Amino acid sequence: MKVKLLSHTPEPEKVISMAAKLCYSSVGVEEIEENLTEESVNKFLNMLINIGHESPLEHVSFTFAVEGISRACSHQIVRHRIASYSQQSQRYVKLNQFEYIIPQEINEIKEARELFIDSMKKDQEVYDKLVDILFEKHYNNLIENGKNEKEAKRDAEKKAIEDARYVFPNACETKMVFTMNTRSLYNFLDHRCCERAQWEIRELATEMLKELKKAAPILFKNSGPNCVKGSCPEGNMTCGKMPSIREKFKNL
């Protein structure tokens, strides 16, 4: 898995401070900005976060590039709807040798690993055969309907891989670029850093948080699963490891 913070709103903590202060100020943003110091931004943001005034957080966004995750993971990511997503297309990109993610629990058992890899190989073989069969059908139809050879090859391949991709498994590797504002990231991290989250998206969320803490340490100092800043909301489903989880994210 590769997680990279591509970009973010410049001076994110300052922007949020200015937006929040404007709500209660009789002066404009220029005067507010003139009176802002690093110390005052720090103090104000801590107060803002502690009282839960989160709407100003929406003015700042962060864009991530992610590679080496499974389609199973990406399907979970896009359930966070207040965000913008771009994902590698299996409809337009022909996968001559698709990459895949092996869950650790499977990877640790020789028999399970061999079965898994064999299944991936068979998926690739079936995909390749389907592409060939469908390509021939579409190519012939396109030629018969007056397309030239170059156009027929291009369009036939697109049509072929569009349907052949249905044999690919959830394990199939994918790449994404997505953008979330700070408020959405708080929600994402609350749920996906939790021990009850699926292992792959939990690993992704933790790597994202590492990058966010570098870019905006005040904003994300208390981020992580819900138990980092309060009691565990999972009730009887709690992992029971709150002290060690809190220590982990404190030192992240």
Salt bridges, closest charged atoms under 4 A:
GLU11 OE2 - LYS14 NZ 3.91
GLU33 OE2 - LYS14 NZ 2.94
GLU54 OE1 - ARG183 NE 3.62
GLU58 OE2 - ARG183 NH1 2.62
ASP118 OD2 - LYS122 NZ 3.24
GLU149 OE2 - LYS153 NZ 3.27
ASP155 OD2 - LYS147 NZ 3.44
ASP155 OD1 - ARG154 NE 3.03
GLU157 OE2 - LYS94 NZ 3.92
GLU162 OE2 - ARG91 NE 2.70
GLU173 OE1 - LYS175 NZ 3.06
ASP190 OD1 - LYS229 NZ 2.72
GLU195 OE2 - ARG202 NE 3.77
GLU195 OE1 - LYS241 NZ 3.26
GLU207 OE2 - LYS210 NZ 3.08
GLU211 OE2 - LYS214 NZ 3.36
GLU234 OE1 - ARG196 NH1 2.62
